[in-house]
Amino acid sequence: MRSFSQRISAFRESPTRKIDQMRERLKKENRDVILLSTGQPSVPPPMEVREALREALKVNSMNLYAYTPSQGVYEAREAISRDLKQLGQLDVPPEQIVLTAGGQAGMFSTLATIVEPGDEVVLMDPTYFGYRPLLDYFGAVVKTVVTELDAGFHPDIEVLKETVSRRTKALVVVSPDNPTGRTLRVETAKAIADLAQDYGFWIITDEAYKTLIYEGSHVYMYRFAPDHTISINTFSKDPAIPGWRLGYVYGPPDVVPKIKLVNEEMVYCPPSFAQYMVAVYLNSEVRLRYVSEVVEIYRRKRDAAVAALRKYLPKARFVPPAGAMFIFVDLSSYIKNGEAFAEMLLEKYGVAVVPGSYFSETYRSAVRVSFVTETIERIEEGVRRMGNAVT
Amino acid sequence: MRSFSQRISAFRESPTRKIDQMRERLKKENRDVILLSTGQPSVPPPMEVREALREALKVNSMNLYAYTPSQGVYEAREAISRDLKQLGQLDVPPEQIVLTAGGQAGMFSTLATIVEPGDEVVLMDPTYFGYRPLLDYFGAVVKTVVTELDAGFHPDIEVLKETVSRRTKALVVVSPDNPTGRTLRVETAKAIADLAQDYGFWIITDEAYKTLIYEGSHVYMYRFAPDHTISINTFSKDPAIPGWRLGYVYGPPDVVPKIKLVNEEMVYCPPSFAQYMVAVYLNSEVRLRYVSEVVEIYRRKRDAAVAALRKYLPKARFVPPAGAMFIFVDLSSYIKNGEAFAEMLLEKYGVAVVPGSYFSETYRSAVRVSFVTETIERIEEGVRRMGNAVT
């Protein structure tokens, strides 16, 4: 019968894609749009690394074009292993790392590997909108832990304790967080690790933004519960190759080969060109310099966005982000419906933001404001227009 | 509970990966291995196209690195649309094309979109080994149509008629075929199209090798049943970028957006770098010239392999392939167990082939011999050693 699988009804147009399409339409109408919606980096990868790729393209052999092992080339996994040691003093051997076609393939393959229909999985609210449709697809029962703006979006350890049980299959924690920019505290990480060990659940930790930290330092969940932690990572944000689709997952030795097998069935192997690029990047002296330059650029943009929000939206409530690319702004003093506001803001004021409802069932009057893609002048202008739009 | 999904038990180490690992070990022992096992092209992509990529890497903007639409950039889909018109006089608009992270992601997302647990799916035997584990994972019930060597591996239309029914959800046909090199006849395509229309099932047609044709021309299934045909394609073979992971799927307007959504959840978007490359390639005058040059090189290799098989294995039975990269050789006059033979051949004679049992429950004394990866001299030497190994 010419029909479709029921299960894919869990998959809908990605929320940011909806904004993207409205944006496309405005572009066709020649209207300029200020992009406070995307997590697209604004600093291209270092020229030194691009030069190495340019040289490799000259070589007349199949090396750069060939299939790679489905786990990823050893050189790239070795470079990642050293990078985790250098950045976080972690000991993760190359065997416990699997390269994936971006963080999204890392999420998909990890959930495919561990989630059985009916399994309970705990998400924070707000959290990155990518997890819910995958959990629905794999048949998980989602429980949420609401994190409070007044508590800096830090999960309340008592609430965590009340939420998890022997039925918990996994808990997902994004840090630095998307959409709030909150970074995990050591005591929270320790509490989650203790609970995971007590109840035997998986911790899925999304570390997409781990090198984009403006205050303090990144807390690696894996340090506290190495047998229970599956970490999802991407090269989309650092070194800014989102379109090239490369990320990696690391975790305990029993889970990584299974995640590898799922990736093999999904995409056969991760993109070789990006693997080659990342091996050059991570092994180069430019690696730490590039990150600190990018963090300084993004920090100035963040500070400008925070100042503009205080100036033009004085009754907005938000926590200045300690990491990542976004400010999660509660506009409930001004508006009720973040979705209607975001559409109106784009249509009438030419400013794109993402409604809070895409991340949360609680913060429905919030919007996510990205501060990385645009220049400081345009960020300020975008926030100024937001101020006009709420009055 | 720290456990795994039952469903992924459908996924096992890929058969060619097993051979690859034996090969890796022999490499470490400094033993030369003649590779008659892989479908890896031996002619790198055209230099003109690589030059365009080298120029693009010089530009200091995010263009080459940014996320693309999840369906793929319009320019690449437009180029594919024109290519299908030029090669096969097909009318497939860019809206009915979705770019995927290789043919494997095309297969995964297509089956995820249409297969419901319990659905009957018809495979040829022999057929490409990539389909069975995915069908097991999605819960399909597999029925097979054995194609006979004496009939040139063409499916018997009467057997097809007896196999399909109202319960058939899909029929998978690979053409040019892997492992047999058989190309679909017009009358077979018409018969399959009629059955699909009568019973309302999907035809999944794998056209990975559609430009590698040595005799006759490629028959496009889509021409005969456009409402029922989902076509899976790859750029791994032409223009020889298997590691870069780009392919595409085309089909009717109602199925393509669903396949796109699945790809979005799997990998977010196809690799941008490869999309850029393919748009340049397909729009360039080098496109047809490159294919005809590659086909001539592979044809000479095929002819050498056929001659060597006749010389060194006179009792072997095979059909000289009309397309693709392989000869499927029935060695039942010499041996019983193709798997044991392939392992012995690699270990003792340093020649890698893939056992027939990876493609078939019927041809267990066969092996698949690839004729593209090695030079003519090494192909001949490999077949000579096969002759020594069977006596």
Interface residues (C-beta under 8 A of the other chain):
Chain A: M1 R2 S3 F4 S5 Q6 R7 I8 F11 R12 E13 S14 R17 D20 T38 Q40 P41 S42 P44 P45 M47 R50 E51 L53 R54 L57 K58 N60 S61 M62 L64 Y65 A66 Y67 T68 P69 S70 A101 G102 Q104 A105 F108 A112 T113 I114 V115 E116 P133 L134 Y137 F138 R166 K169 G200 F201 W202 D227 H228 S236 A240 I241 P242 G243 W244 R245 V255 K258 L261 V262 E264 E265 M266 V267 Y268 C269 P270 P271 S272 F273 A274
Chain B: M1 R2 S3 F4 S5 Q6 R7 I8 F11 R12 E13 S14 R17 D20 T38 Q40 P41 S42 P44 P45 M47 R50 L53 R54 L57 K58 N60 S61 M62 L64 Y65 A66 Y67 T68 P69 S70 A101 G102 Q104 A105 F108 A112 T113 I114 V115 E116 P133 L134 Y137 F138 R166 K169 G200 F201 W202 D227 H228 S236 A240 I241 P242 G243 W244 R245 V255 K258 L261 V262 E264 E265 M266 V267 Y268 C269 P270 P271 S272 F273 A274
